[in-house]
Amino acid sequence: MYNKIISMLVPFYNLGLVLAINIMMFGITLGIIGIMGKYIGKVFDKNNERFFGLK
């Protein structure tokens, strides 16, 4: 009985793991883009130009 339940849940567990890793990678990518955006914003601020409203 328990073995059937476990074997049914394993694919969902693997799917959850893959989704979690994808979300984490997406978050890291967004973080890197944000940091780059801030840096680009500072460079453009030196020229007294607003670039996509980033500061």
CNS distance restraints for C-alpha pairs under 8 A (distance, minus, plus):
assign (resid   1 and name CA) (resid   5 and name CA) 6.69 0.50 0.50
assign (resid   2 and name CA) (resid   6 and name CA) 6.16 0.50 0.50
assign (resid   3 and name CA) (resid   7 and name CA) 6.03 0.50 0.50
assign (resid   4 and name CA) (resid   8 and name CA) 6.19 0.50 0.50
assign (resid   5 and name CA) (resid   9 and name CA) 6.26 0.50 0.50
assign (resid   6 and name CA) (resid  10 and name CA) 6.16 0.50 0.50
assign (resid   7 and name CA) (resid  11 and name CA) 7.72 0.50 0.50
assign (resid   8 and name CA) (resid  12 and name CA) 7.74 0.50 0.50
assign (resid   9 and name CA) (resid  13 and name CA) 6.22 0.50 0.50
assign (resid  10 and name CA) (resid  14 and name CA) 6.24 0.50 0.50
assign (resid  11 and name CA) (resid  15 and name CA) 6.11 0.50 0.50
assign (resid  12 and name CA) (resid  16 and name CA) 6.05 0.50 0.50
assign (resid  13 and name CA) (resid  17 and name CA) 6.20 0.50 0.50
assign (resid  14 and name CA) (resid  18 and name CA) 6.27 0.50 0.50
assign (resid  15 and name CA) (resid  19 and name CA) 6.16 0.50 0.50
assign (resid  16 and name CA) (resid  20 and name CA) 6.03 0.50 0.50
assign (resid  17 and name CA) (resid  21 and name CA) 6.25 0.50 0.50
assign (resid  18 and name CA) (resid  22 and name CA) 6.16 0.50 0.50
assign (resid  19 and name CA) (resid  23 and name CA) 6.06 0.50 0.50
assign (resid  20 and name CA) (resid  24 and name CA) 6.11 0.50 0.50
assign (resid  21 and name CA) (resid  25 and name CA) 6.15 0.50 0.50
assign (resid  22 and name CA) (resid  26 and name CA) 6.06 0.50 0.50
assign (resid  23 and name CA) (resid  27 and name CA) 6.09 0.50 0.50
assign (resid  24 and name CA) (resid  28 and name CA) 6.24 0.50 0.50
assign (resid  25 and name CA) (resid  29 and name CA) 6.13 0.50 0.50
assign (resid  26 and name CA) (resid  30 and name CA) 6.17 0.50 0.50
assign (resid  27 and name CA) (resid  31 and name CA) 6.14 0.50 0.50
assign (resid  28 and name CA) (resid  32 and name CA) 6.26 0.50 0.50
assign (resid  29 and name CA) (resid  33 and name CA) 6.23 0.50 0.50
assign (resid  30 and name CA) (resid  34 and name CA) 6.05 0.50 0.50
assign (resid  31 and name CA) (resid  35 and name CA) 6.24 0.50 0.50
assign (resid  32 and name CA) (resid  36 and name CA) 6.16 0.50 0.50
assign (resid  33 and name CA) (resid  37 and name CA) 5.93 0.50 0.50
assign (resid  34 and name CA) (resid  38 and name CA) 6.25 0.50 0.50
assign (resid  35 and name CA) (resid  39 and name CA) 6.33 0.50 0.50
assign (resid  36 and name CA) (resid  40 and name CA) 6.07 0.50 0.50
assign (resid  37 and name CA) (resid  41 and name CA) 5.95 0.50 0.50
assign (resid  37 and name CA) (resid  54 and name CA) 6.70 0.50 0.50
assign (resid  38 and name CA) (resid  42 and name CA) 6.26 0.50 0.50
assign (resid  38 and name CA) (resid  54 and name CA) 6.35 0.50 0.50
assign (resid  38 and name CA) (resid  55 and name CA) 5.90 0.50 0.50
assign (resid  39 and name CA) (resid  43 and name CA) 6.40 0.50 0.50
assign (resid  40 and name CA) (resid  44 and name CA) 6.26 0.50 0.50
assign (resid  40 and name CA) (resid  54 and name CA) 8.00 0.50 0.50
assign (resid  41 and name CA) (resid  45 and name CA) 6.03 0.50 0.50
assign (resid  41 and name CA) (resid  50 and name CA) 7.45 0.50 0.50
assign (resid  41 and name CA) (resid  51 and name CA) 6.18 0.50 0.50
assign (resid  41 and name CA) (resid  53 and name CA) 7.87 0.50 0.50
assign (resid  41 and name CA) (resid  54 and name CA) 5.04 0.50 0.50
assign (resid  41 and name CA) (resid  55 and name CA) 4.94 0.50 0.50
assign (resid  42 and name CA) (resid  46 and name CA) 6.50 0.50 0.50
assign (resid  42 and name CA) (resid  55 and name CA) 6.20 0.50 0.50
assign (resid  43 and name CA) (resid  47 and name CA) 7.17 0.50 0.50
assign (resid  44 and name CA) (resid  48 and name CA) 6.51 0.50 0.50
assign (resid  44 and name CA) (resid  49 and name CA) 5.41 0.50 0.50
assign (resid  44 and name CA) (resid  50 and name CA) 6.51 0.50 0.50
assign (resid  44 and name CA) (resid  51 and name CA) 6.41 0.50 0.50
assign (resid  45 and name CA) (resid  49 and name CA) 5.46 0.50 0.50
assign (resid  45 and name CA) (resid  50 and name CA) 6.41 0.50 0.50
assign (resid  45 and name CA) (resid  55 and name CA) 7.46 0.50 0.50
assign (resid  50 and name CA) (resid  54 and name CA) 7.11 0.50 0.50
